[in-house]
Amino acid sequence: MGKLDGRVVIVTGAARGQGEQEARLFAAEGAEVVVADVLDDQGEALVKEIVEERGERAATYVHLDVREEADWQAAVATAKGAYGKVDGLVNNAGILRFNELLATPLEEFQQVIQVNQVGCFLGIRTVAPEIAAAGGGTIVNTASYTALTGMAFVGAYAATKHAILGLTRVAAIELAAKGIRVNAICPGAVDTPMTNPAQLDPAADPEAARGAVAKLYEKLVPMGRIGTPQEIAALALFLTGADSSYITGQPFVIDGGWLAGVSII
């Protein structure tokens, strides 16, 4: 038996990175997964892989721009049409922009807010009533270790991740009576396309940039390495499954010891 047998979970930003691994792991643990993203080709390819491995009902794809309320409503309709209910949500979609705070254009700041913060809010507001109607379930929001501290050059990102912790706590209090648990994951540096600095320079070699980042975190992180998307997915599974049945409203840091305040530089 899988840890998520009988569950129907929407995972946003699921076409790659942490979301992809969450979708794969949840399906492996018996969930029927709605893979939601704006990267349609990658999302559809992932669903094809999951279906080939796990069966026709294991996954379905839906285009979801988390900034758009109509997209959220369509995603819920797709999930209910395919599986009859929704009882889980992983608000994983997010973007990261590097910039000195005083040099950050308003447009860039608002873009990050719309995806990270508004997207999370719309997810909770749209999906929670469906989870309640299904008899209860879980919401897992992806925050960041920057939600618990400051970090230079990611002001917009850190602001939204602080906000996500606030939304998580309020939602946990308000939704507990409806049988919905709401928690937040706070990853440190994780080896995903979003954290690769090559995204800032189209001429850069992504693999070389990835290697440079990994080397940096060997020095910065007490555990001596960057995290993996699979490790984040394992925490999302714990918070979605019955093993965390008495936990709600909490941030879970998964950062290799970064916030313990240890540095060997």
C-alpha positions in Angstrom: 0.0 0.0 0.0 1.1 3.5 -0.8 1.1 6.4 1.7 -1.2 8.4 -0.5 -3.6 5.7 -1.8 -7.0 7.2 -2.6 -5.7 10.8 -2.6 -6.1 13.3 -5.4 -3.4 16.0 -5.2 -2.8 19.1 -7.4 0.9 20.0 -7.7 1.7 23.4 -9.2 4.9 24.1 -11.0 5.1 20.4 -11.5 6.8 20.2 -14.9 10.3 20.3 -13.6 12.4 20.7 -10.4 10.9 20.1 -7.0 7.3 19.9 -8.4 8.3 17.2 -10.9 9.8 15.1 -8.1 6.8 15.7 -5.9 4.5 14.5 -8.8 6.6 11.4 -9.4 6.8 10.5 -5.7 3.1 11.1 -5.0 2.1 8.9 -7.9 4.5 6.2 -6.7 2.8 6.4 -3.3 -0.6 5.8 -4.8 -2.0 9.3 -5.4 -3.8 10.5 -8.5 -1.8 13.6 -9.4 -2.8 16.7 -11.3 0.4 18.0 -12.8 -0.2 21.8 -13.2 2.2 24.2 -14.9 2.7 26.8 -17.7 5.4 24.6 -19.3 2.9 22.5 -21.3 5.3 20.4 -23.3 7.4 19.4 -20.2 4.3 18.8 -18.1 2.6 16.7 -20.7 5.7 14.6 -21.2 6.0 14.1 -17.4 2.4 12.9 -17.3 3.0 10.5 -20.2 5.9 9.0 -18.2 3.9 8.6 -15.0 1.0 7.1 -16.8 3.1 4.6 -18.7 4.7 3.5 -15.4 1.7 3.8 -13.0 -1.4 3.4 -15.1 -3.9 5.6 -16.9 -5.4 7.3 -13.8 -2.1 8.1 -12.1 -1.7 11.6 -13.5 -3.3 14.2 -15.7 -1.9 17.5 -17.0 -3.6 20.9 -16.8 -2.2 24.3 -17.9 -2.2 26.6 -14.8 -0.8 30.1 -14.6 -1.1 30.5 -10.8 -1.6 34.3 -11.2 -5.0 33.7 -12.9 -8.1 32.9 -11.0 -9.8 31.4 -14.0 -6.9 29.0 -14.5 -7.3 27.8 -10.9 -11.0 27.2 -11.4 -10.2 25.3 -14.6 -7.6 23.2 -12.8 -10.1 22.2 -10.1 -12.7 21.4 -12.8 -10.1 19.2 -14.6 -9.2 17.4 -11.4 -12.8 16.7 -10.4 -13.7 15.7 -13.9 -10.9 13.1 -14.0 -11.0 11.9 -10.4 -14.2 13.2 -8.8 -12.6 15.2 -6.0 -9.5 17.1 -4.8 -8.1 16.5 -1.3 -4.6 17.8 -1.6 -2.7 20.7 -2.9 1.0 21.5 -3.1 1.6 25.2 -3.9 5.0 24.7 -5.4 5.1 27.1 -8.3 7.4 30.1 -7.9 10.0 32.3 -9.5 13.3 33.8 -8.3 14.8 37.0 -9.5 18.3 38.2 -8.3 18.6 42.0 -7.8 19.9 44.5 -5.3 16.8 45.8 -3.5 17.3 49.5 -4.4 17.8 48.5 -8.1 14.8 46.3 -8.3 12.2 47.6 -10.8 8.6 47.8 -9.5 7.5 45.6 -12.4 10.0 42.9 -11.3 8.9 43.1 -7.7 5.2 42.9 -8.6 5.9 39.9 -11.0 7.5 37.9 -8.2 4.6 38.8 -5.9 2.0 37.8 -8.4 3.5 34.3 -9.0 4.8 33.4 -5.5 2.4 35.2 -3.1 -0.8 35.8 -5.1 -0.5 32.3 -6.7 -0.3 30.7 -3.3 -3.3 32.7 -2.0 -5.4 31.8 -5.0 -4.5 28.2 -4.6 -5.6 28.1 -1.0 -8.8 30.1 -1.7 -9.8 28.0 -4.7 -8.9 24.5 -3.6 -9.6 24.6 0.1 -13.4 24.4 -0.3 -13.0 21.4 -2.6 -10.8 19.7 0.0 -13.3 20.4 2.7 -16.1 19.0 0.5 -14.0 15.8 0.1 -13.9 15.4 3.8 -10.6 17.1 4.6 -7.0 16.8 3.4 -3.8 18.9 3.2 -2.2 21.9 1.7 1.6 22.2 1.5 3.0 25.7 0.6 6.5 26.1 -0.7 8.2 28.9 1.2 12.0 29.2 1.6 14.7 29.5 4.3 14.7 33.1 3.2 11.2 33.3 4.8 13.0 33.0 8.2 16.0 35.3 7.6 17.3 37.9 5.2 19.5 37.4 2.2 21.0 39.9 -0.1 19.9 40.3 -3.7 16.6 38.3 -3.3 14.5 41.0 -1.7 11.3 40.4 -3.8 11.6 36.6 -3.4 12.2 36.8 0.4 9.3 39.2 0.8 6.9 36.7 -0.9 8.2 33.8 1.1 7.7 35.6 4.4 4.2 36.3 3.2 3.6 32.6 2.4 4.4 31.7 6.0 1.8 34.2 7.1 -0.7 32.7 4.8 0.1 29.2 6.0 -0.4 30.1 9.6 -3.7 31.9 9.0 -5.0 29.2 6.7 -4.0 26.5 9.3 -6.0 28.3 12.0 -9.1 29.0 9.8 -9.2 25.6 8.0 -8.5 23.2 10.9 -12.2 22.9 11.7 -12.8 21.8 8.1 -10.3 19.0 8.4 -7.6 20.7 6.4 -4.0 20.8 7.6 -1.7 23.5 6.1 2.1 23.5 6.4 5.0 25.1 4.7 8.3 23.7 3.3 11.3 26.1 3.7 14.0 24.7 1.4 17.5 26.0 1.3 19.6 25.9 -1.9 18.3 23.1 -4.1 19.7 21.8 -7.4 16.9 22.9 -9.7 16.7 25.0 -12.9 15.4 28.0 -10.9 18.6 28.3 -8.8 20.9 28.0 -11.7 22.6 31.4 -12.4 22.7 30.5 -16.1 19.1 31.7 -16.2 20.4 35.2 -16.1 22.8 34.8 -19.0 21.5 32.9 -22.1 25.1 32.5 -23.3 26.2 30.8 -20.1 26.8 27.0 -19.9 24.1 25.6 -17.6 26.2 22.7 -16.5 29.2 24.8 -15.7 27.0 27.2 -13.7 25.4 24.3 -11.9 28.8 23.0 -11.0 29.9 26.4 -9.7 26.8 26.7 -7.5 27.4 23.2 -6.1 31.0 24.1 -5.3 29.9 27.2 -3.5 27.4 25.4 -1.3 30.0 22.8 -0.4 31.5 25.7 1.6 28.4 27.4 2.8 26.3 24.5 3.9 27.3 22.6 7.1 26.3 19.3 5.4 28.7 20.2 2.6 26.3 20.0 -0.4 23.4 21.5 -2.2 20.0 19.8 -1.7 18.1 17.6 -4.2 14.6 18.0 -5.5 13.9 14.4 -4.3 14.7 15.4 -0.7 12.2 18.3 -0.9 9.6 15.9 -2.4 10.1 13.5 0.5 9.2 16.3 3.0 6.2 17.2 0.9 5.1 13.6 1.0 5.4 13.5 4.8 3.3 16.7 5.2 0.7 15.4 2.8 0.4 11.9 4.3 -1.0 10.5 7.5 2.4 10.5 9.2 2.0 14.2 9.9 -1.6 13.9 11.0 -1.2 16.2 14.1 0.9 18.9 12.4 -0.5 22.1 11.0 0.5 25.7 10.7 4.3 24.9 10.7 7.3 25.9 8.7 9.7 23.0 8.0 13.2 24.0 7.2 15.2 21.7 4.9 18.5 23.4 4.2 21.4 21.1 5.2 22.0 23.2 8.3 22.3 26.6 6.7 20.1 28.4 9.3 22.0 26.8 12.2 24.3 29.7 11.6 27.4 27.6 10.8 29.8 28.8 8.1 33.2 27.3 7.2 34.2 30.1 4.9 
